[in-house]
Amino acid sequence: MSTSWHLYCVSSGRDAEARDQMRAAGADVVMLHERVRRRRCSRSGVTVVDVIMQPLFPGYVFARSESAGAPLACRDVMRVVTMDGEPAVVRASVVEELRSRADETGCVRSRDVSLVGALFEGAVGDIVQFAAEYKLCGLSGRVVSVDRMMTHGIVDVVVPLLGGERTAEVPCDVVVPVRELCTA
């Protein structure tokens, strides 16, 4: 079994089927859920609150197998998420952190998990550069904290601004670790 985890895009509304197909093909699969309360009106006009389980990351499943391409043979798996044309690797520590937030049924205990934050490859002390579409584009700074589990994934970056150093609290998806820029 490969130690590399990958993120797969699956057919809309068929997350569970894709998970089962990937497991049958021998892949180690992680698909988290959340419990959601839904209000509905019964036929008799009474308001009923149902608690249902729905995928935490609808349309996506984490998996690892001998080859990143192996799960693609499953009917409900559409593609592997890529970065620069290669399957994007999700660190095992990230998947384990996500698993630790779930109970034995795979339900997260709270809605505080961010896909963007979970996939952020930076760490405290790393030098990062702001993405071109962000207002601080062109600047780089040092990561002083990372909270991957916030709703959007937040990173604090110390940047040189206005003759001093300032800390910018920004979403994880607007910064790129400099080592990734060098290897691209």
C-alpha positions as CSV (number, residue, x, y, z in Angstrom):
1,M,0.0,0.0,0.0
2,S,1.4,3.4,-1.0
3,T,1.8,6.0,1.8
4,S,0.8,8.8,-0.5
5,W,-2.8,10.1,0.0
6,H,-4.6,11.7,-2.9
7,L,-7.9,13.6,-3.3
8,Y,-10.4,12.3,-5.8
9,C,-13.3,14.1,-7.4
10,V,-16.3,11.7,-7.5
11,S,-19.7,11.8,-9.3
12,S,-22.2,14.3,-7.8
13,G,-24.3,12.7,-5.1
14,R,-22.5,9.4,-5.4
15,D,-19.8,9.9,-2.7
16,A,-20.8,6.7,-0.7
17,E,-20.9,4.6,-3.9
18,A,-17.5,5.9,-5.0
19,R,-16.1,5.2,-1.5
20,D,-17.4,1.6,-1.6
21,Q,-16.0,1.0,-5.1
22,M,-12.6,2.3,-4.2
23,R,-12.5,0.1,-1.1
24,A,-13.5,-2.9,-3.2
25,A,-10.6,-2.0,-5.5
26,G,-8.2,-2.2,-2.5
27,A,-7.8,1.4,-1.7
28,D,-7.6,2.9,1.8
29,V,-10.4,5.5,1.8
30,V,-11.4,8.4,4.1
31,M,-14.7,10.1,3.6
32,L,-15.9,12.2,6.5
33,H,-19.5,13.2,7.3
34,E,-21.3,15.8,9.3
35,R,-24.6,15.6,11.1
36,V,-27.0,18.3,9.9
37,R,-30.4,19.3,11.2
38,R,-33.1,19.7,8.6
39,R,-36.5,21.2,9.2
40,R,-39.4,20.0,7.2
41,C,-43.1,20.1,7.3
42,S,-44.9,16.7,7.7
43,R,-48.0,15.9,5.7
44,S,-50.1,16.7,8.8
45,G,-48.5,20.2,8.9
46,V,-46.2,19.6,11.9
47,T,-42.7,20.9,11.8
48,V,-40.3,18.0,12.1
49,V,-36.5,18.2,12.6
50,D,-34.5,15.4,11.1
51,V,-30.8,14.8,11.7
52,I,-29.1,13.5,8.6
53,M,-25.5,12.6,7.7
54,Q,-24.0,14.3,4.7
55,P,-20.5,14.4,3.2
56,L,-18.2,17.0,4.8
57,F,-16.5,17.5,1.5
58,P,-19.2,16.8,-1.1
59,G,-17.8,15.4,-4.3
60,Y,-14.4,14.5,-2.9
61,V,-12.8,11.5,-1.3
62,F,-9.3,10.9,0.2
63,A,-7.7,7.6,-0.8
64,R,-4.4,5.9,-1.1
65,S,-3.5,2.8,-3.1
66,E,-0.6,1.2,-5.0
67,S,-1.0,3.8,-7.8
68,A,-2.7,7.2,-7.7
69,G,-4.4,6.1,-11.0
70,A,-5.9,2.8,-9.7
71,P,-9.0,4.3,-8.1
72,L,-9.8,6.0,-11.4
73,A,-11.0,2.7,-12.7
74,C,-14.0,2.9,-10.4
75,R,-17.2,3.9,-12.1
76,D,-18.0,6.9,-9.8
77,V,-14.5,8.3,-9.6
78,M,-14.1,11.1,-12.1
79,R,-10.5,12.3,-11.6
80,V,-7.7,12.8,-9.2
81,V,-7.0,16.4,-8.1
82,T,-3.8,17.5,-9.6
83,M,-1.2,20.2,-9.1
84,D,1.0,21.2,-12.1
85,G,-0.3,18.2,-14.0
86,E,0.7,15.6,-11.4
87,P,-1.6,14.0,-8.8
88,A,-1.5,16.3,-5.7
89,V,-0.2,14.5,-2.7
90,V,-2.0,15.0,0.7
91,R,0.3,14.4,3.6
92,A,-0.6,11.5,5.8
93,S,-0.5,13.8,8.9
94,V,-3.3,15.9,7.3
95,V,-5.5,12.9,6.7
96,E,-4.8,11.7,10.3
97,E,-5.7,15.1,11.7
98,L,-9.0,15.0,9.7
99,R,-9.7,11.5,11.0
100,S,-9.0,12.6,14.6
101,R,-11.8,15.1,14.3
102,A,-14.3,12.3,13.5
103,D,-16.1,9.8,15.7
104,E,-16.3,6.0,15.0
105,T,-19.0,6.5,12.3
106,G,-16.8,9.0,10.4
107,C,-18.9,12.0,11.5
108,V,-16.9,15.1,12.5
109,R,-17.7,16.4,15.9
110,S,-17.9,20.0,14.7
111,R,-18.1,21.9,11.4
112,D,-14.5,23.3,11.8
113,V,-12.7,21.4,9.1
114,S,-11.5,23.2,6.0
115,L,-10.4,21.5,2.8
116,V,-8.3,24.5,1.8
117,G,-6.7,24.5,5.3
118,A,-6.1,20.8,5.3
119,L,-4.3,20.9,2.0
120,F,-2.1,23.9,2.8
121,E,1.4,22.5,2.7
122,G,3.1,25.3,4.7
123,A,4.3,25.1,8.3
124,V,5.4,27.6,10.9
125,G,8.7,29.1,9.9
126,D,8.2,28.6,6.2
127,I,8.7,31.5,3.8
128,V,5.5,32.0,1.6
129,Q,4.6,34.3,-1.2
130,F,1.2,35.9,-1.7
131,A,-0.8,34.7,-4.8
132,A,-1.1,37.0,-7.8
133,E,-4.8,37.5,-7.3
134,Y,-4.4,38.7,-3.7
135,K,-4.0,42.3,-2.7
136,L,-0.5,41.7,-1.2
137,C,0.8,39.9,-4.4
138,G,4.5,40.0,-4.9
139,L,5.2,40.2,-1.1
140,S,6.6,37.3,0.8
141,G,6.8,36.6,4.5
142,R,7.3,34.1,7.3
143,V,4.5,31.9,8.6
144,V,4.1,32.4,12.4
145,S,0.9,30.3,12.8
146,V,-1.3,27.9,10.9
147,D,-4.9,27.0,11.8
148,R,-5.9,24.4,9.3
149,M,-9.2,23.5,11.1
150,M,-10.9,26.9,10.9
151,T,-13.8,27.2,8.5
152,H,-11.5,28.6,5.8
153,G,-8.1,27.7,7.0
154,I,-6.1,30.7,8.3
155,V,-2.4,31.4,8.3
156,D,-0.6,34.3,10.0
157,V,2.3,35.7,8.0
158,V,4.8,38.3,9.1
159,V,5.5,40.7,6.2
160,P,7.6,43.7,5.8
161,L,5.2,46.7,5.4
162,L,5.5,50.4,6.0
163,G,9.1,50.3,7.4
164,G,8.4,47.5,9.9
165,E,7.0,44.0,10.2
166,R,3.3,43.5,10.3
167,T,1.3,40.3,10.8
168,A,-1.3,39.5,8.2
169,E,-4.0,37.0,9.0
170,V,-5.1,35.5,5.6
171,P,-6.8,32.5,4.2
172,C,-4.5,29.5,3.4
173,D,-5.3,29.6,-0.3
174,V,-3.8,33.1,-0.9
175,V,-0.2,32.0,0.0
176,V,2.2,29.5,-1.6
177,P,5.2,28.1,0.2
178,V,8.3,29.4,-1.7
179,R,9.8,25.9,-2.0
180,E,6.7,25.0,-4.2
181,L,7.4,28.0,-6.4
182,C,11.0,26.8,-6.8
183,T,10.1,23.3,-7.8
184,A,7.3,24.2,-10.2
